[in-house]
């Protein structure tokens, strides 16, 4: 499975998840932003934002933890890692982040916590989304 294929699975999950905490009517993948972050999957609706970072290897996950914008936190109200089943464990995942596994379907392994937005960072992501849509 490629990174792009898993991103598209994340997009479908955000659109179609039965869990209303995470369902989003507006979802985009691999959005290059002026925030210094390129969310693999980013979704939003009128009252929340959801970010999914896709990881297909442990080395990719370990590199991701060192990114400077991870320290800023809260580019979305809910933040997840999505990986092939068993690649990461709940113990690997940072506080407040959730974990999704993909096997035959997407399975919620660890619930994320609601995070108040870092508004300057979130606005930069939404601004980048708007520019892409124009």
N, C-alpha and C positions, 0 to 999 in steps of 0.2 A: 504494500500500500504506500502511495506517495503522500507527501505533505499536502499537496493541492487536493488530492482525493479526500483526505481526512478533513480538510477545511470545508469542502462541500458537504460532507456529512454533518459537520458542526452547524453549517448554515441551515440545513434541513431540520436539524434537531431544534434550533431556536425558533424556527417558524412553526413547527408542528408539535413541539413538546406538549404533553397534556398537563404539565406542571405550570400553572398560571404564574408562579413566581418568576419563571424564566422565559416564558413565551413572548416573542417580540414580533411585531408586524413589519418592522424595518430591519433588514439584516444585510450585511455586506461582508465580503471576505477580502483579506489581504489588502487592506486599505493603507496606503502610504500617507502619513500625516506630517504636519508641521510640528507635532508634539515630540518628535524623536522616537515615536513608537509606531510600529506597523502591526496593528492587531490582526491576528489570523482570521478571527470572526468577531464582528461587532454588531450588536443589535440594540434597538431601543424602541420604546413606545412613549406614551405621554407621561409616564411616571417612573421609569427606570431605564438603566443601561446595563448591558451584559457583554462581557469580554470573554472570548475563548482563545487561549493560546494552545496551538496544536504542537505536540512533540512526538516525533517518530523514533527518537533515540535518547538514551540517557545523557549522552554527551551534549546534545542540543538542549536538554533540560538544564544541565549544569551550567552551560554558557548563559542561558536565559536568566538564571538567578543573579548573575553578575551585572546585568544591564543597569545603567544608572537610573533609568526611569522606574525601575521596580521599587527603588527606595522611596519614590514620590507616592507610590501606591494610589489606589482609588481613581483610575481612569474610567472605571465603571462601578456601578453599585454592586454587581455580582461578578466575580472573576473565577474562571475555571481553567484547568488544564484538561485537554482531551488527548488521549494517547491510545495506542493499541492495548487491548486487554492485558493486564499484568505488568506492563512496562514500568509504571510508577505505582507506588502504594500511598495510602493516606498519610503515612508517616513522612513521606518525601515532600509533601505539599506544604507550602508556607501557610501560616495562620491566615484565616479569613478566606482563603482560596478554596474552591471546590475541585473535585476530580471526576472526570467522565472517562469511562473505558469504552472502546469500540471493539466488539467481537462480531456477532451476527447483528447486533443492534447497539445503540448507545445506552449505557447503563450508568446511572448516577451512583457513584461510589462514596463520595464525600460531599455533603452540602456546604456551599459557601456561606459566609456570613454577609449580611447587608453592610455595605461600607458607604458612609457619606462621601460624596464625590469630592475630588480635588478639582474644583470648578475650572481653574485656568487650564489644566490638562484636558479635562473633558470637553471644554469649549473648543480647544484646538483640534481635537478629534472630530467633533461635530462640524466645525468649520471646514476641515479637509473633506469630510463627506459631502458637504454642500458643494464645494468647488468641483468635486468629481462628478456630481450629478448635473452640473450646468452644461 
